[in-house]
Amino acid sequence: MTEKERMIAGLIYSDGDDELQNAMAQCKKKLYEYNNMPDATREERGDKLREILGRVGNWAYIEPPFYCDYGTNILLGDAFYANYNLHILDCARVIIGDNVFIGPMCGIYTPKHPIDAEIRNSGIESAAEIRIGSNVWIGGSVTINHGVTIGSNVVIGSGSVVTKDIPDNCIAVGNPCKFKRAITDEDKAYWTRLSDEYHAEMDKD
């Protein structure tokens, strides 16, 4: 197996491998272009994003600046939106569903560095896949660590550090991030009422 194949498979690999270093260099060039398109339309940014990432769904958009390692290991669903300064270290796959919103200053990190300093300093590491379901809202300054799965219909509170899996249909918050409460019909009723009031107000105008 090549070092790239080992990396994707979640096995120990050397991050100094020439193929991996060249892939990262190419990604950096494309990211520089993406992050320096001041007058680009949403469609133009989407086209450029498709040159960088492994999959980009319909209406997916990332506010610049955006940073990642390889790009090809990032798979985005439809209607994805990320605010400024998203960092994704995609040494393993990062698979994200539909209708996912990510606040500013968030980090998604697949690498697993050795605890032992001597081994770590040698450039050996591994990585673990991260999955995020659909209809997820991730608040600002959230960190998502390697190997985590976040379910669908989830809200992650700002500043949380996600180190373990989060189930469907809940609000989770904290460092480490933990289940806080389920999302219920009362939540839907509350926001439906506010939405109806808003549209009624707009109709008056």
Secondary structure, 3 states (H helix, E strand, C coil): CCHHHHHHCCCCEECCCHHHHHHHHHHHHHHHHHHCCCCCCHHHHHHHHHHHCCECCCCCEECCCEEECCCCCEEECCCCEECCCEEEECCCCEEECCCEEECCCCEEECEECCCCHHHHHCCEEEECCEEECCCEEECCCCEECCCCEECCCEEECCCCEECCCECCCEEEECCCCEEEEECCHHHHHHHHHHHHHHHHHHHHC
